Amino acid sequence: MRIIYLAAYFYPEKYASDFIYTSVLEELAKQNEVHVITPQPCRGVSDEEYQNFAEYEEKNGIIIHRFKMKKESSSTLGRFLRYKKCESGYKKIVKKIGKVDFVFVASTPPTMGVFAGKLAKKLGTKFIYSLQDLFPDSLVSTGILKKPSGPIWWLGTKIEKKTYALADKIAVISQNFYDNLTQKGVDKAKLALIPNFIDLGQISPIAKNDNVLFEEFGIDRAKFNVVYAGNMGYAQGADIILDVAEKLKGDQKVHFVVFGGGAEYGDFETAVKERNLTNVTVNPLLPKERISEVYSLGDASLIICKKGVGKTALPSKTWSIMACNTPIIASFDLDSELAETIKRASAGVCAPAGDVDGLVKAVLDLKDKPISVCSRQYLQENLSKETLIKKYLELFKAEE
């Protein structure tokens, strides 16, 4: 069986779901011929890696084809135009590969679904779509659009409907996503609920006494340390950490440790200094190889979002925190998949998104009455890499 995976980003690039798709493709490649077609790397790579890329490479059984493409723009329009230009590169390489049994893509960028679906139809083959982001819903939740209306919303809705119509199977990462699609009229027979998995062999708890980050960043082990690690953009609403820290200035035992990046990171760092928040330590994001150290550092770890964003997002950091058996303190929509997961796994507490006083209370409650969680066991039983890769393989087998 020959499978082509069309990727906007791929090794050696760094992106949120690289581990998921690389793992699935490597497993598929054990019994099938798997081709990845992708533009030359630009995201999270050095200038040398961008310039001196290999147009053809075999890695762990996967055949990787790369074509020349200019670097990614920082603007939404610039990225969109680059994605559209990539389509000709995909077509040229597909033509060279020859007969194909499956076209497989993920939902980044949103336009990829329609392109891949049409390509699969032209090739007379099956199209499998993996949905990581609800589009165009996410345009509103992330602040790109103020409300679900206007020409961009209309275009996004057209893209969404066409993609779902063209797909033979759609893998969705959460029950909320599944419900969203069925409410939009997508046939349930097309849908497969396959959450993002975690490789527990790569992330594990580290005892406080053994965690070198305390010395590296001058963090006091005796304090109740609350960690936030991740992107700082509109959707996250990281400024709530500032307000909570302000209210807890007088509590000498509570300290916030932030490892951040993204559009609002600089403003956040500046605000900490301007507001003289001595109970907040701010650092850039650390490499993903240090995830175990980061999420084992805190007595609790924060997951936050702006009100209304939670229904279209299930942060991947959730599994990393749980893998370290660290209690979660979430400031998130209470009717979200995340809130339900925290409750089901007894993984921590959830305060309403945007509720500063609610988040303050959650921090103080855990400080005064610490809890012990066994979240890692929950992941082992429900979200292990082996279990969920098997579901992806079954998805392809069912469509043969």
N, C-alpha and C positions, 0 to 999 in steps of 0.2 A: 504494500500500500504506500502510495506517495502522497505526502502532506506538505503543503507550503504554508508557512506562517509569515504574514506580512507585518512587519514591525516598524513603528515610527522610531523606536529606540531599541538598541540591543547591545550585548556585550561589545566593548568594554564600558559602555555608558552606564551611569547610575540613575535609576529611576525607581519609583515606589514599588512596583510589582515585578521587578526583574527576577527575584528569587522564584516567584510563583511560576511564571511562564518558562523560564529556563529549566526548572525542575520537570515540568510537564513534558516539554519537548525532548529532554534527555531520556525520559522514560519511554516516550513514544518511539524514539530513535532506536531503541533496543530491538524492536521487531518490525520497524517500518523505515522507509526512506524519508527523512525529514529535511526540508530546505527552509532556511530563514532568509528573507529578502529584506534588506534594510539600507537606509542611506548611510554615508560615511559618518562615523561617530562624532558628536559635538557636545552632548550634554554630560557635564561632570568629567570631562577628559582634558588632558593637556593639549597644548598646541601641537606637540609632536605626534600624539595619538590621532589628532584630527587630520594632520597633513599626511602622515605616513601610514595610512590605513591599508589593510589587505582587502583586495576586491573579492578574493575567494579564500575560504579557510574552513577546515574541518575541526570541530572541537566537541569532544565527548559524544561523538556519533552524529552531531548536527552539522549539516552542510550550510555554511553561511556565505551569502552573496551580498556584496555591498556596492553601491553606486555613488558616484560623485554628487554632492549637493552642498550648497552654501550653508553656513552656520545658522543656527536657530536665532530668530529675532526675540527680543524681550517683549514686543508688543503682540497683542492678541491677533491683530490683522496680519502682522508679519509671519507669525507661526502658521496661521491659516493658509496663507499664500505658499509657504514652504511645503506644507502638507499636500497641497494640490499639485505642486511641481513634482513631488515625489511619485505621483501616480504613474507618470511615464516611465520612471525608472523601474517600478514594480513590473509593469507590463513587458518591458524589454527582456527582463530576466526570466519571467514566467514563460515567455515564448521560447527561450533557449532551453528551459528545463523539459518542456514537452508535456506529455499526458500527466494529469493530476487527478487524484482521487478526492482530496479534501482541500478546501481553502479555510484557514483558521486565522482569526484576528481577535484582538482585544479592543476595547472601546475607546482607546486613546490613539489618535484623535477621533472625535465623533463622526467625522466625515469618512473614516476608514470603513465603517460598516456598509454604507451604501456602495462605495467603490468595490469592496471585496465581494459583496453580494452580486453585483452586476458582473464582475469578473467570473465568479463561480458559475453563474448562469450561462455566460458565453462559452465557458469551458465544458459545460455539461456535467458539473460535479457538485458535491455537497458543500454547504457553507455553515461553519460552526462559529458562533459569535460568543465571546466572553465579556460579560457586562460588569465593569468595575465602577461605573459612574452613571447616575441617572441624568440623561440629557434630553431635553433642555432644562429640566427642573433645577439642575445645579447652577445654571446661569443666574437664577434668582437667589438661591441660597448662598452663593459666593459673592453676591453683590454686583456682578457684571450687568445684570438687569435689575431695575427697581421693582418690576412687577411682571407677571406672565402675560405680556401683550407686546404688540409692536412687530415690526418686520423681522427682527432677529429671532424673536420667539416663534413667529410663524414659520420661518425657515428651519429652525431647530426642530419643531414639531414634525415638519415634513420629512426631515432627515431621519428622525426617530421612527416614524411609522414605516417608512420605506425599508429601513434596516431590518426591523422586526418581521416585515412581510417577506423579505428575501431569505432570512435565516432559516435553515432546517432545524437547528437546535440553538438554544440560547442558555448559557450557563450564567446564573445570577448568584451573587455572593451573600445575599441575606434574604430573610423572609419578607422584610419591608420592600426590597426590590421586586421579589416575586409578586407580592400583592399589588404593587404599583403597576406592573405590566399587565396583570390579569384585569385590573380595573380599566386599563386602556384598551382592552379587547384582544390582547395577545392570547392565542390558543395555549392552554395549559400543557398540551401534549408537546409543545416546543420547548418547554422550560425545564431546566434541571437546576436544583438548588445545590450549589457547590461553594461553600464558604472558602475564603482564603485560608490556606493552611500555614503551619509554622513548623520549622525544622527544630525540634527540641534538642537535637544534637549540637546546634549552633548557639543556643541561648540557654543559660542556666543560672540559678541563684548563686550569688557570691556573698559570703559572710562579711559583715561589716569590718571585722578585724583584718580581713584579707583583701579588701577593696582599696586599691592604690589611689583612687580618685580623691579620697579624703585628704591625703597628703598633697597630691598634685594640685588641688585647687583650694587648699586651706580650709576645708570644711570640717566643722566640729561634729564628731561622732555622737556627742552627748545630747545634741539638740534634736528636735523633731523636724527632720528634713523632708520637705515636700518638693519633689522633682517635676519639672515640666521639660520635656524634650521634643522638639519638632518644629514644623513650619510655623511662621507667624504671618498670617495673611488675614484678609477680611473675614473669611469663614470661621477662623479659630477664635477671633475676639480675645486675643491674649491680654488686652488691656485690663481684663477683669482681675488678673493676677496682681496688677499694680494696686487696684482698689482694695483687694483683700489684704495685701501686704500692708497697706496704709492703716487699715483698721486693726491690724495685729502688731503694730509697731511696739506697743507696750509689753507684748509677751516675749520675754527674752528666750523662751524655749523653742519658738517656731522660726524656722528659716526656710526660705524658698531658693531652690537651686535651678537655674534655667540654662538649658542648652538649646539655643535657638538659631533660626535662619529665616530667610524669606523676606518679603517686601517690607514688613513692619518691624523687623528685628532692630534696625538702627534707631528707629523712633522709640522702641521699648527700652533699649539700653540708655538712651538719652534721658527718658522720663525717670528711670530709676535714680539717676544722678541728680536730676533737677528736684525730685521729690524727697531726696535724701533717704531713700529706702535702704537702710543698712542691713535690713533683714532679707535682702534679695542679692544673690550672686548671679551674674550674667556671664555666660560663655558661649562661643560659637558651637555649632553642632560638632559632635565627635564622629569619627568614622564608624560605619555600621558594625565593624569588627569589635567595637567596644560597647555594644548594646547591653550585654550582660552586666558590665560595670555600671553603666548609666542607670539602668532600672533597678539594680540591686542597691544603689546608693541611698535611695529615699526610704523613709518609714512609710511613705505613700507617694504615688505618682498621679499627676494630674492629666485628665483628658478634658478638653474644653471645646466648645463651639458657640457660635452666636445662636440666639433663639430662632428656630425654624430650619436650621441647617441639618439637624440630626437625622431627619427622615431620609435624606439623600446621601448619607455618609455613615460608614462604619470604619473608624480609624484603624489602620493596620497595626499601630503601636499597641492597641489593646492586647493582642496576643503576646507581644514581647514583654509587656508588663506582667501579664499573668504567668508567663513562662518563668519569671524570676520570683514568683510567689510574693509579689509586692502588692499591698492593698491599693485599689484604685479609688481616687476621689474624682468623680466626674461632674462637670458643670455642663449638662447636656439636656436635650429635649427628653422629657420623661416618657414620651410615647415612641421612643426610638428603639431600634434593634440593640444598640449599645446598652441602654438602661435595662432592657430585658435580659441581656446576657450577663450583666453584672449581678442582677438579682438571681438568675438561674444558677450561676456558678458560685454564688456567695463570694464574689470577688472584691467587694468594697461597697461604696455608697455613691448615690447620685443625687445631686441637687439640681433644681430647675436651671436651664440655660439662662445666663445673664443675671441670675439672682446672687448678688454680692453677699448679702447677709446669710443666705442659705449656704453658700460656699464657705463662709467664715465659720458657721456652725459645724459644717461637716469636718473641717480641719480640726477645730477644737475638740469635737467629739472623739475623733480618732486619736488625738494627742492624749486626751484624758483617759480614754478607754481603748487602748490599742487592740487591734484584732489580728488573729492569725488566719491566713487564707491558704487554701490548697488548690489554687487556680491551675497550677501545672498539671495536676492529675485530671482536671476537667478537660484541658487541652489534649492530653494523651488519649482520653476516651472519646473525644468528639471531633478534634481538629488536627489530628496528626497528619503529617505529610503523606505517609503511606496510605491512609484511609481515603484521603481526598484526591490524590493522584489516581487512585484506582477508579474513582467516580469519573474523572476526565477520560480515562482509557475506555471505560464502559460507554461513554457518550459517543466516541468514535466507532466502537464495535457495533453499537445499535444502529448506526447509519450506514454500515457497509452494504 
